[in-house]
Amino acid sequence: MDNQDQISTLNTLIETTIDSITGYEESAQNVDNERLRQIFRERADERQQVVSQLREEVRRLGGDPEESGTFLGKAHQRFEDLKAALTGRDEKAIVNEVERGEDYLKAKFEAALNSEKLGAEARQVVERAYQSVRSGHDQISQLKHGMETNS
């Protein structure tokens, strides 16, 4: 098992998770609904812990952990879509964009777990992080569907 492959895989997850934190923080600042704001802040905090655990694993493998988000490609596009929703302060649009970001993040974690690029210890760290990602995804998904029902 090549440490470089593992480090690279983990750093990609760190970047994407940081994008997720940024998205949640921006959303929390721009939504008027107190309950949503609370949920977004809690998720951002939880993701911060995920990033810490992933960074720790990168260090254990002898690598330098990623310090910032991607702001490239898909994640950046999601962020721009989110900004547009935030500008309109449209709760439903914000939740939709947050959910799209969650889908993207969840897919990244699943791809890492399905790849052959993680050793046993790194895989355990990613598995634990994935539990948090999945619960966040499911919570936002339920929120979105709840909003659709109420409209």
C-alpha positions as semicolon CSV with decimal commas, in nm:
position;residue;x (nm);y (nm);z (nm)
1;M;0,000;0,000;0,000
2;D;0,158;0,324;-0,118
3;N;0,137;0,603;0,139
4;Q;0,137;0,866;-0,137
5;D;-0,186;0,722;-0,279
6;Q;-0,343;0,719;0,064
7;I;-0,228;1,074;0,142
8;S;-0,357;1,201;-0,191
9;T;-0,696;1,031;-0,140
10;L;-0,726;1,170;0,213
11;N;-0,625;1,521;0,104
12;T;-0,894;1,518;-0,165
13;L;-1,149;1,432;0,105
14;I;-1,011;1,708;0,328
15;E;-1,047;1,966;0,049
16;T;-1,402;1,862;-0,033
17;T;-1,499;1,857;0,335
18;I;-1,357;2,207;0,382
19;D;-1,573;2,320;0,088
20;S;-1,867;2,168;0,273
21;I;-1,779;2,360;0,593
22;T;-1,755;2,685;0,395
23;G;-2,091;2,616;0,234
24;Y;-2,254;2,550;0,569
25;E;-2,102;2,861;0,728
26;E;-2,211;3,084;0,439
27;S;-2,558;2,932;0,452
28;A;-2,585;2,984;0,829
29;Q;-2,495;3,351;0,787
30;N;-2,746;3,407;0,511
31;V;-3,055;3,221;0,624
32;D;-3,317;3,389;0,840
33;N;-3,465;3,068;0,978
34;E;-3,310;3,009;1,322
35;R;-3,360;2,632;1,308
36;L;-3,182;2,605;0,973
37;R;-2,904;2,831;1,095
38;Q;-2,854;2,602;1,397
39;I;-2,847;2,289;1,180
40;F;-2,597;2,444;0,938
41;R;-2,368;2,556;1,222
42;E;-2,380;2,213;1,388
43;R;-2,294;2,045;1,059
44;A;-2,007;2,287;0,999
45;D;-1,867;2,205;1,346
46;E;-1,907;1,835;1,288
47;R;-1,728;1,861;0,953
48;Q;-1,446;2,050;1,123
49;Q;-1,392;1,741;1,340
50;V;-1,394;1,521;1,030
51;V;-1,123;1,741;0,876
52;S;-0,916;1,716;1,196
53;Q;-0,936;1,336;1,195
54;L;-0,844;1,314;0,827
55;R;-0,551;1,553;0,876
56;E;-0,428;1,347;1,169
57;E;-0,428;1,038;0,949
58;V;-0,237;1,220;0,672
59;R;0,029;1,317;0,929
60;R;0,044;0,960;1,060
61;L;0,116;0,848;0,703
62;G;0,397;1,103;0,680
63;G;0,218;1,353;0,458
64;D;0,126;1,721;0,473
65;P;-0,247;1,765;0,523
66;E;-0,441;1,994;0,294
67;E;-0,515;2,330;0,455
68;S;-0,783;2,470;0,226
69;G;-1,079;2,379;0,011
70;T;-1,071;2,313;-0,362
71;F;-1,252;2,607;-0,516
72;L;-1,205;2,425;-0,842
73;G;-1,437;2,232;-1,064
74;K;-1,759;2,094;-0,927
75;A;-1,719;2,205;-0,569
76;H;-1,661;2,562;-0,682
77;Q;-1,965;2,549;-0,909
78;R;-2,176;2,424;-0,618
79;F;-2,048;2,713;-0,413
80;E;-2,139;2,965;-0,683
81;D;-2,489;2,815;-0,710
82;L;-2,515;2,835;-0,333
83;K;-2,408;3,201;-0,337
84;A;-2,683;3,277;-0,588
85;A;-2,938;3,108;-0,362
86;L;-2,804;3,296;-0,060
87;T;-2,830;3,631;-0,236
88;G;-3,200;3,569;-0,283
89;R;-3,220;3,440;0,074
90;D;-3,453;3,172;-0,057
91;E;-3,460;2,901;0,209
92;K;-3,570;2,628;-0,026
93;A;-3,301;2,716;-0,281
94;I;-3,038;2,726;-0,006
95;V;-3,140;2,384;0,124
96;N;-3,138;2,249;-0,234
97;E;-2,783;2,374;-0,291
98;V;-2,666;2,244;0,046
99;E;-2,814;1,907;-0,046
100;R;-2,635;1,908;-0,382
101;G;-2,311;1,978;-0,199
102;E;-2,389;1,691;0,038
103;D;-2,449;1,456;-0,257
104;Y;-2,114;1,556;-0,403
105;L;-1,931;1,507;-0,072
106;K;-2,097;1,171;-0,006
107;A;-1,998;1,051;-0,354
108;K;-1,636;1,155;-0,292
109;F;-1,624;0,952;0,030
110;E;-1,787;0,652;-0,135
111;A;-1,536;0,665;-0,421
112;A;-1,248;0,671;-0,170
113;L;-1,394;0,378;0,023
114;N;-1,447;0,181;-0,298
115;S;-1,096;0,249;-0,424
116;E;-0,803;0,026;-0,342
117;K;-0,603;0,327;-0,229
118;L;-0,657;0,309;0,147
119;G;-0,477;0,090;0,397
120;A;-0,668;-0,062;0,689
121;E;-0,609;0,224;0,934
122;A;-0,680;0,500;0,683
123;R;-0,993;0,315;0,572
124;Q;-1,119;0,309;0,933
125;V;-1,068;0,683;0,966
126;V;-1,252;0,743;0,638
127;E;-1,532;0,503;0,742
128;R;-1,584;0,700;1,064
129;A;-1,582;1,029;0,875
130;Y;-1,825;0,884;0,623
131;Q;-2,077;0,811;0,901
132;S;-2,085;1,183;0,978
133;V;-2,109;1,272;0,610
134;R;-2,394;1,027;0,558
135;S;-2,592;1,149;0,857
136;G;-2,548;1,510;0,738
137;H;-2,659;1,414;0,391
138;D;-2,966;1,233;0,523
139;Q;-3,062;1,518;0,755
140;I;-3,044;1,778;0,477
141;S;-3,231;1,545;0,245
142;Q;-3,511;1,509;0,499
143;L;-3,519;1,886;0,547
144;K;-3,550;1,935;0,173
145;H;-3,830;1,684;0,140
146;G;-4,005;1,833;0,441
147;M;-3,995;2,175;0,276
148;E;-4,137;2,033;-0,046
149;T;-4,426;1,882;0,147
150;N;-4,499;2,208;0,327
151;S;-4,514;2,427;0,022
